[in-house]
């Protein structure tokens, strides 16, 4: 009896499926909480551009 050769793609897909099945509900809820804590509100346009004005009279050496 001979074993069937498997391609690298099949092995990669099988490992990916196994990894997905290993995620627990505790891990998933921790990721959700962490993602909510890490949200940063972008600055308004006026704040983002503040201090970026160029003085055309200033000479740079």
N, C-alpha and C positions, 0 to 999 in steps of 0.2 A: 504494500500500500504506500503510495507516494502522497506527500502533502502538496496542496495547491500553493503555488507561489502567490504572494500578495504584493500589491504595489505599495509604494510609499504613500500614495494618496489615501488608500484605504486605511493604512495604519494611522495616519494623521487624523482622519475623520473619526476613527474609532476612539482614539485618545481624547479628541475634543469632546465627543459625546460623554465619555467617562468623566471628564473634568467638570462638565456642566452638571452632571448628576451628583457631584460631590458638594455642591453649594448647599449649605444649610439655611434654614429660615433665619437663624440667628445672624449668620454672615450677611444675608441680604438686608435685614433690618438695620444692621450696623452701617452698611454702605449707604442706605437711604438717609439715615440720620447724619452721617458724615457729609453727604452731598448737600444737605440743607444748611449745615453749619458753615460750609465753605463758599456760600454764595456771596459774591461781592457786587454791589450795585455800581454800575459805571457812573462816572462824574458827568454832570451836565456839560454841554458844549462850552459854555462860558468858563466853567471851572477847568476843563481840560486844556483850554488854550491859554489860560491865565499864566503870565510870566514867560510866554514864548514870543513876545513882540521883539522885532529886530530894530535896533537903532541904526539907521542908515548913515548917520553922521559919525559913528564910532569907527575908528581905524583899528585894524587888527594887524599885529606884527607877525 
